[in-house]
């Protein structure tokens, strides 16, 4: 309530990207002050063993995670963990640092509880991010690192580009995500075609294994909601073939259908990926299709339009072991992870279940 009535209106006096930079700066600064993480946790973080999920050889305190895109440079991820997220994913990180696309490149659509972004993987680069993570205390929850292709790297050199990021970051990650689904890097989504995706995932797997001898870094792929059903099936089959650890479904969409925001305002935003509530139906449909194809042999992480505890329940019953949020956090504030966790506990009590893991695929 405080966020919605007091803090959010002040943040909304700023344009979206300056507001984002301010938030990351404040959270990152607070996490470095003695006692700062404890104060952040006072926003309502919930700790209850019934919320824990075991997946990919990792223990997740809750199934509710932070999606990549919010903390691109791993500057505030310890603060996000303190808010009560069961896992945090940073990035997208590219092999070389890059400024991303020209501003303005981030837009709010409040009537739809949505965002449009064409950030373009703006980040400091894999080597710089690796140094930053290595210099911080280990996270008490799993840390995912999301990697993508440097914009200036031609598609013919994409494997080497991803390999560089993998070598730099895999040893620091609890899991690694291969992002081939952002609409804001030219040609990136072409890598979702199985003919291109197979050698890419094989190379990342090879480099990840080399980065942690004697251990295993789970490797996942993040896919777009705009894929045709046949393409979703092919990626699911490839994940089984390569024994991939997981699939994240889904990234943002290039679609603009069914929005409450007037079309003239949507058009003014221009190109980019749409996230938030409008993505809910398609993200859920892709999740259900993946589950029907892979059953429980590949971990599924659902992202896109998740705003309430009931949304989390629906995704888990549809086959997701874990979920991720981003846009809802912008609209509902730092207390959201705790509110979702409390709502999830109420759903467990209502259903007479002992653990959220009892929900997975039981819809």
PyMOL commands that set and color helices and strands:
alter all, ss='L'
color gray80, all
select helices_A, chain A and resi 2-11+16-32+36-41+49-51+77-82+110-112+126-134+155-172+188-192+194-211+229-241+263-269+277-294+309-317+327-332+336-351+356-359
alter helices_A, ss='H'
color red, helices_A
select strands_A, chain A and resi 53-55+58-60+64-66+87-93+106-109+114-117+142-147+175-179+218-223+246-249+273-276+299-303+322-325
alter strands_A, ss='S'
color yellow, strands_A
deselect
rebuild
show_as cartoon
